[in-house]
C-alpha cells in the first residue's frame, strides 16, 4: 500500500480526523478592503477572482450557514450557454469556457462532464421554436445542432418513441458542449483556491445590518460584531431582496422554490441531459448512477427549501411519460433551492443605489451555470468600481430605462 492510499484509509477510518482542511477557518478581522456577503458559488468565485485577477486579498466571505449550503448545493448541476440574445450568449459562453478550464485553474477536479444537452420537441410549434433558437445560437457564435427523431433516440434509447407515447418526440436540438459539473466540488475548489490566496472565509456569520456613514455603506453588523470595508458585495441568490431591505432599498426580485429529486442509483443508462421545455422536466444521470430529475418553478413565492407537492407530482408524471422504465425506481431524496427571479429572467451585476454596496443576483434558475462569470464580473466591479463589459447590459438601472433582456424562454427551467 502506498502512502497516499494509507493516508486516505487513515482519514476514512478515523472519522476524517486526519484530513487536512481545504481552506482556513478564519477569524474575522476588524476591517477589509472588500466584504462579500454570501458563501455560495458566486461569492466564493468573486473572492477568488478578486485575489487572482486584481491582487486584492484583503477580502472576507461571510456565510450565514456553511459554505455551499444554499443554492450551490441545491441544484441539478447543469452547465450550458444556449441563450437567445447576444448579451446573454456572451455572458454564459464566457462562463462555460471558464468551466472548461476550471479544474486546471483551481487544481481541483470539478468533475465537468460535457455530455451534451438535448431539448425535446413534442409538436410542430416546438420544432419551429427550436429552429429559431438554434439559429440564434449560431448567430451568436455558439454551436447548436438540430436533431431528427431518430437522432434523439440514438442519444437517449430509454425515451419512449413509440406511436402511443403520451409525449411524442418529433425531434429536438443539442448543445454538445453543455453538460454537468459536481456542485460541491465547484464550491470547495473556489473556497480552497481563494483561501490559499489570503481570502478569509467565515462561516456561521450572519449579517444583521449594514453600517452606513454619510449615505455610504462602510461595513456590516454581524452576529460576531461589526466589520468595516471599503466595498461590500451581496451574493445571496434568493435572499438578496432580504439583504437589500436591510440596506434600505428594494430589488425587483421575487424568490421562488425550484425543486429537484434523485432516484436510487442504477447502472449507466443516460449519458446526456434531456430537457422537455413543454413540460418543465429535465433528466440526467449522476456519476453515482442516480437519475436526477429537475422541475419548473413553484408558482408562488416561497423561502421553503422543499417545494410543492403539485409541482413534484406534475414533473414525475412528465418524467415517467418520457421514460416509462423509470417507474420501477425508488425516489430517494428531494430538495429545493430558493431562486431569485426578476422580470426579464436576466441577472443584476453591479452597483446598488447605496454607494459602496454592490450586488450579484437575479440569476433565477441559471445561477450554477453562471458561477464562474458571475464571480469574474462581480470581482471586476468590486475591485474597480466600474462594471465589466460583459456585465454592462445587466445593471439595476435597466429597470428604470426599460432596456430589458427577456430570456424567459431560454432560462425559465433547466439550470
N, C-alpha and C positions, 0 to 999 in steps of 0.2 A: 504494500500500500504506500503510495507516495504521500508527501507532506500535505499537499492541497486536499487530497481525499481524506486524510486523517483529520485535518482541520475542519472540514465540512462535517464529518461524523461527530467530532467532539462538540461542535457547536449545536448540532441537532439533538444529541443525547443529553446535553446539559441544559436544555430549555433555552438555547440561544445565548447562554451566559457569556460565551467566549467570542461571540460575533462582534466584530468592530462596528460601531455606529456609522451609518452612511453620511451623516452630517453632524456638525457640532450642536449640542444642546445649549444654545447661547443664553446668557443673562442680559436682559435689556440694559442698554446704556441710557444716559440722560438725554442724549441728542444724536441725530444722524443727519446726513445730507438728504436722504430720502427714506421715507417710511412707505411701505406697501401694505395695505390692509387687505388680507385675503391670501391664504397659503395654499391655493389650488394651483392648477397648471399655469394659468395666465400670470398670477402673482409671482410664482417661482421663476417662470421664464423671463419675466421683466427684470427681476432681481439679477438673474444670471447675465442677461444682455447689458444691464447697466454696468456690471463689473467687467464683462468681456469686451464689449464694443466701445464703452465710453470711459473706462478706467475709474468708475465710481464704486468703491467698495464699502463706503460708509452707508450701508443700506440695512434696514431691518424689515423682515417679512413677519407680520403679526397675524397669527391664525387663532380664531376663537376656539377651535377644536383641535384636530390633528391634521397634519399635512396630507393633502389629497383626500380628505374625508367628505368633501362636498360633491359637486358635480363631476369632478375629475375621477372620482371613484364610483360614480353612479351614471354611467353612460354605456353605449354599445360599441365604443372604441373605433368607430369608422372614420377614416380619413379620405377626403375627396376634394376635387376642385371643379365640379361640374355645375357651374353657376352661369347665369344668363347675361348679366350686364358686365361691361368691360371693367368697371371699378371693382366689382366683386371678384371677377375672374382673376385680376391681377393680385388681389389680396389672398385668395385661397390657393392660387397656384404657387405663390411665394411660400405659403405655409407648407404645402405638400413637398416642395423642393427642400425646405429645411428639414422636414420629417425624413426625407430620403437620405440625408447625411447626418441625422441626429445621433445615431448610435456611435458613430465615429467621433463627432464633435464633443459629446459628453463622456466618451469612453464608458458607455453604459448601454447594454443591449435593450432597446425599447421593443424588440420583437415585432418590428414592422413587417407586415405580410401584404405585399401588393398583389392580392388575389383577384382584383377587379370588382367593380360594382355594376350589376345588371339591373336596369329598370324595365319592368314588365309593362307591355301594352295589352289591355284587355278589350279594347274597342278600336274602331276606326279613328275616333276622336283622339284616343291615346297615341295612336301611330302618328297622326298629324302633329300633335303637340311635341312628341319626342323627335320628330324630324326637325322641327324648328329649334328645339333645344340643342340637339347635336350640331346643327349648323351654326348656332350662336357660339357654341364652344369652339368650333373650328375657326370661326372669325376672330375669336379671342386668342388663337394660337394654342389651344388645348385639344388634344386628340380625343375623338369620340367616334364610335363605330355603331351604325345601325345594324340590328340583328334580325334575321328571319326567325320564324317559329322553331324551325329545326335547329338553328344555331343556338338559340336559347336552351332547347332541350339537351343539346350536346354538352353545354356548360353546367346544367343542373338536371341530371337524369331523374331525380326524385320528384320533380314537378309533375303535376297532373296535366298532361297534354292531350287527354282523351277528348273525344267528341262530346262526352257527357259532363265535362268539367264545369263546375259552378262558376269558376273564374277562367274563362277561356284565354289562352295566351296566343296572341296574334303576332308577336314579335317583341322588340324592345331595342335598347341601346346600352352600350357598355363603355365605361371609362376603365381601361385596363390598369392604369397606374394607381387607381384607388385601392383601398383595402382596409386593414385593421392594424392597430398597434396596441401594445399592452398598457392599459391606463395607469396602473400604479408604477410601472417602470418609467413612464414619462415623467410623472411627478417626482419620483425618487432620483431619477437621473438629473433633472434640473436642480433639485434640492442639494444633492451631493456636490454638483459642479459649482453652484453658487456659493455654498459654504466653503469650498476649497479656495475660492477667490476672495474670501473675507466677509461675505454676507452673513448677518445674524438671522437665524431662523428661530422664531419664538412661538411655541405652541401654547395652547390654553391661555391665550392672552386676548381677551375680548375688548374691543374698542367701544367705549361707552359714550364718548363725545369728542368733538374736535375743539382744539384750542385756537381761538381767534384773537388777533390783535390788530387794531386799526383796519378792520374789514378783511384781513388776510388770515388764511389758515397757517398756523405755525407749529402744529403738532397735534397729538391725540391724547385723550384721557383714557387710560386703560384700567382694567381690574387691578393691575400691579402698580399703577401710578401714572404720572404724566411723562410723556416723551416728546421732545421737540424735534422739528425737522424743517429744512428749507423748503421741501416739497413733499406733499402727501398724495399717494395714489390709492384709489379704490379699485379692487379687482375681486368682487364678491358675487358675481353672477346674479342669481335670483334674489339675493339680499341687498343688491345695490341701491334699490329705492329706499330701503330701511336706513342705510347709512346716509344717503342723500338727505333724508328727512332730518336726521340728527344734525347735519351740517346746515340745514335751513333752506333747502331748495327742493324742487320736485322734478323727478325724472319722468319721461314718457315711457315708463316700463311697467308692464304687468307680469306678475310671476305666476307660472303655471307648473303643475306637476307633469313630468314626462316620464312614463314608466317603461320598464323593460323586465325581462324574466329569462331564466335559463332552465333547460331540462337536465335530466340525468345525462352523463356522458355516454357517447356511443362511438363506434369505430368511424373513421373518416368517411363522410358521405357527401359533404357540401364544401367545395373548395373555392367558392366565390361568394360574394354578398348579393342577395336577391332582395329587391325592393319593389313593392307594389304600390305606386302612388295613389291608385284609385281606392285602395283600402286602408292605407296608412301602415301596413305591416311590412317589416323588413327582417330578414333572417340571415344568420351566418353561423358558422361552427367555430367554436373556440379551439385553441391549441390543446385544451384538456378534453375536447370532444363534446362539450356541451352545445346544444342548439340554443343560440342567443336570439331572442325574439324582441324586437322593438315595436313601439306603438306610437300613435299620434298623441297630441296634447290632450289632457283633460280639458273639458270645455268650460271650466270655472276656475277663477284664481284660487291658489292654494299654496301653503307652505308645508303641507304634509308630505313627507318623503315615502309615500306608499302608492298613491294613485287610486283612481276609482275602479270599482268592480265592473261597471258598464263598459269602460274602455278595454279593460282586460278581457272581458268576455268577447267583445267585438274583434279584437286582434287575434285571439286564439281561434275564433271561428274562421277568420280570413286565412290564418296560417295553415289550418287543417284543410281548408279548401284547396290551397296551393300544394300542400304536401300531405296527402291523406295518410301516408305511412307514419307520420309523426304522432298519430292518435294513440299509439301504444306507449309513448314516452311519459315518464313521470315528470311533472313540473317540480323543480327543486327550490328555486328562490325567485323572489320578485322584489323590485325596488322602484324608486322614482327619484329623479333629480329635480331641483327647482330651477326652472329656466327663466331667463329674463327676456321677454318678448316686447319688441317695440313695433310701431305701426307699419314700418316698411320691412320688417324682418331683416334688418341690417344692423351692424354694431355701432357703438358710440365709442370713439377713442380720442381723448383729448382733454382740453381744459373744461372746467365747470364754471358757473357764474361766480364762484369764490376764488380770488387769486390764491395761488399756492396749492390748490386742490385739483387733482386730475382724476379722470375716470376711464375705465375699460369695462364696458358692459354691453348689453343688448345683443349678445351672440345667439340668444334663443336656443334652438336645438342644435346649433353648429359650434358650440364652444370647444369641444375636444379637438376637432379637426383644425381649429384656428389657434391652438395654444402657441405654436412657435411664432407665427406672425403677430398674434396679439401681444406676446411678450416683447418681440422685436420693436414694434411700433410704439408700444407704451413706454418702453425704456427710452426711446428716442425723445419723446415729448417730456418725460421726466428729467432727462439729462440736459436738454437744450431749451426747453420751454416752447419749442416750435414743433408742429405736427410733422410726422414723416409723410413723404409724398404719397405712400400707399394709404395712409390714414386720412389724408386731407378731405376726401369726399364724405367721411364718416364722422363729421363733427356734430356736436349737440345743436349747433346753430341751424342745421338744416331743417329742424322742426319749426323754425321761425320763417326761414326763406322759402320753404316748400320744395327744396331740391332733394326729394326723397329718392331712394334706390330700392324699389319694391322687388325684393327677392323672395316673396312668399311662395311662389311656385317651386323654386329650387331649394329653399331652406326650411319649408314647413315641417318636414319629417326627415328621418334618416340622418342622424349625426354619426 
